[in-house]
């Protein structure tokens, strides 16, 4: 009996993750509008009511899927910016590379981004939640690294206002490219990101500003 109780407890603890996996499959297959919680429940092998024990709405479920996929990036960004050390440009490269890996190498991210592009005008609140959960933490981390570089005298003082949002642009362009063309017109994503960083460095570094 104790073994059975332990199995049930472990099964209950695993259930939110199983629901999120099923929700992703549903969103990727049917889009946000076409996904019904009944379908998610069927994919997860549970009742629809069980979903409401963990998530209040389909929008909350979608945001939870985003957070699950972004969690490694959140941990990385926190570790990168909590106690910065060393050259800021090296930190920026590490941050940009890791973020690109997280958002561009994971096919699930591409699927959800494609869905947002297609259905965003109909569901602006969902797009705003994606902005808040994905783009804002990335931008904040970029700004923290740039501010650190300014304090070190490595980056020019106006860099924070000029370039923090632009640093996201190569990732967004690459995501759009992958979502639109897939493998039909390949893009060397990591070479593109590295080239973008070298271009941005001319607007960040103090010696380039003096030159």
N, C-alpha and C positions, 0 to 999 in steps of 0.2 A: 504493500500500500504506500509506504514512504517513497519507494522508487517511482510509483505512478504519480504521486503528488509532485515529486521533483521534476518529472517529465512535463507535467502540465504547467508548472511554474516556468520552466525554461521555454516551453512553447508560447506562453503568454508574453514573456520578455522578448521573444523573437518576432512577435506578431507585427509591431509597428514597422519593422524593416521589411517584412513580407508584404505588407500593405503598400509601402512605398515602391517596392520593386514592381508590384502589379500595377500601381498607378502610373509609373513611368511607361510601362508597356502599353497601357491604354492611351495615354496622352500621345505617345509616338505613333500609334496606329490610327487613332481616330481624331486627333486634335483636341483642343480644349472644349470646344462646343460639342463635339460628338461623343466625348467621354461621359459616361453615366456611372454614378457610384455603384449601381447594380453590377455593371461590367467589371469594375475594379474588384468588387467583392467576389464575383465568380472566378476571376483570375487568381485571387488569393485563397480561394477555398473557404470563405467565411460568409457570414450574413452581412447585409448592408448595415444593419444596426451596429455591428462590431466596429465598423469604420468610425462611427460617431463617438465611440468611446475614446478615440485618439485624435480625431480631426473634426472640426466643427462644420466645414464646408468643402466643396470641391476646390475653391481657391486656396484655402488653408492647406489642403492636401498637395496642391501643386507647389506651393511655397516650401512645404516640407521636403518634397522631392528635390527642389533646388538646393536646399540647405544640406541635405544628405550628400549630394554630389559635390558641393563646394566645401565640405568640412575640411578635407586635407589642405585646401588653399587657405582657409581661415586660420588653421593652426600655423601654417608656414608664415603667413603675413604677420601674425602676432609675434612669432619668434623672431622675425626679421626686424621688426620695428620696436620691440620692447626695450632691448638693450643693444642699440646699433654700435658697430665698431668697424674700423677699417675704412678704406676709401668708399665714399658714397657712390661713385660710379660703378664700383664692383657690386655693391648692394643692389643698385638699380638694375644691373644686368641680371643678377640672381632672381630678383623679384619679377622682372619682365619675362624671363625665360620660364620660371616656374608657372607663372600665370598662363602663359601661352600653352605650356604642356597641359595644364589642368583644363583649360577651356577649349583647346583645339585638338588635342590627341584623344579625348574621350568622345566617342561617337554619340553617346547619350546627350552630351552638351549640344552637339550639332543638330540632333533631332529636335530638341526643345527650342533651340534658337530658330530653326526653320518654322516651327509651329507658331512662335511668337510673331515672326515677320508676317506670316500668312493671316493670323487671326488678331493681331494686336489692335487694329482699328476698331474691332468689335468689342474688345475686352481691354480697354485702357488701364483699368485697375490691376489686371494681371501683369501687364507690361510694367506698370509702376512698381509692383512688388518685385519683379525681376530686377529692375533698376536698383531698388533699395537693397536687395539681398546679394546681388552679384557685383554690379558696377560701383556702387558707393564704397564698399569695403576696399575694392581694388584701388579706386581713386584716392581714398584716404591714406592707404599704405604708400602709394606713390608720393603723395604730398609730405608724408612723414619722412621719407627718405630724402626728398629734395630739401626740406627744412633742415635736416641733419647735415646735408652737404653745404648749405648756406652757412650754418653755424661753424663748420670747419673751414670756411673760406674757400671751399672747393668749387661751389657753384655760385654763379652771380646772383645778387640779391633779388632781381626781378624774375628769377626762374620759376618761382612758385606760382605766380599769377599767369605766366606765359605758357607753361608747358605741362602742368600737371594733368590736365584733361587730354592733351594731345598724345600723351604716352599711351593712352588706352586705344588710340585710333588704329595702330597696326593690327592689334588683336581683333578689333571689331571688323576691320576690312577683311582680314583673313577668315573670320567666322562667316561673313557674308559670302565670300568667294566659295568657301567649302560648301555652304548651304545651297548655293545656287548651282554650282558646277559639279560638285562631288569630285569624282576621279576623272571626269571627261576632260578637264583642263587643269592638270595638276599644278599645285603651288607648293614650292619648298618653303613651308611655313617658318621654319626655324631660321633659315637664311634670311627670309624677309624681315623677321623680327630683329635679328642681329643687325642687319643693314639699317633698319629704322632707328635703333638705339645709337648707332654711330652718327647718324644724321642729327639726332636730338642732342648728342653730346656737344655739338658745335654751339648750340644755344644754351647749354647748361654750364659748361666749364669756364672758369674765370679766365684762364689763359687765352681761350678762344674769343672771349668778349673783349679782352685787351687788344688782341690782334686785329 
